[in-house]
Amino acid sequence: MKLKKLLPALCLSTCALSTSAIAANWSSTALHINYGEQTNPFTEQESDTAVYSIQHASGYDYGDNFFFIDYSKDDLEDGFQDRDFYGEWYSTVSLSAITGQQIGSGALIDVGLTAGINVAGDAKVMKYLPGVKLSWDVPGFNFFQTLVTAYIDDSEGVAKGGAPIETNSWMFDVAFDYPFMIGTQKFNVKGHVEYIAERENEFGQDVRAWFLAQPIITWDLGHALEMKENTLLLGMEWQYWHNKFGTNVTESVPQLHVEWTF
């Protein structure tokens, strides 16, 4: 990926880290490990795949930041997820915070302006995602948020050894976190569901709209072992991906999930 395209991502990531480290009212950083049999949508071969993720979320007086970096490794040397990185970063400014007035009413508790970047390593893909985030007051949930953004392509393209350049599109995403108890044991269901609308690649071929759901159910192992709560979690992530990467392949795979919060 060209340096001039990496610089905006690096600058924005640095801003996010600086805000989180210096002025954060709260922050959380965790290591996620997922393991399951994923599908290469271009060859339809299945392979055992491990995904190691660093995820960070933080909030400050005027909004919040979220980013993750995935490192994927499967057991096939096929040029897909052999040893690949993928990352997303989002920063949101709260309109309620910057105006000093409550924006929203009823179940809608806040409206935010969001800027996002998606970057893929081997595919040399870069997407910009400016949009609006709505925060909702849903009983029992730690948070429930909806995000609508543009999906603007700034990728390298086939000529530079990457995935084909695509026309611009849009995304709708729902993120949630719901804690619950069974007896004395603590559990949690969290994750996100996204829809990215159809677009066209640089060869004039249709890239199908996709639907991706990644709910995770976890058991608080730290609490069960009378250690620190919300630190060591064990569970399962279900990845359901209709039209994976815009192909006609649908993937439905359970994955072992381990999560350690620093």
Secondary structure, 3 states (H helix, E strand, C coil): CCHHHHHHHHHHHHHHHHHHHHHCCEEEEEEEEEEEEEECCCCCCEEEEEEEEEEEEEEECCEEEEEEEEEEEECCCCCCCCCEEEEEEEEEEEHHHHHCCCCCCCCEEEEEEEEEEEEECCCCEEEECCEEEEEECCCCCCEEEEEEEEEEECCCCHHHCCCCCECCEEEEEEEEEEEEEECCEEEEEEEEEEEECCEEECCCCEECCEEEECCEEEEEHHHHCCCCCCCEEEEEEEEEEECHHHCCCCEEEEEEEEEEEC
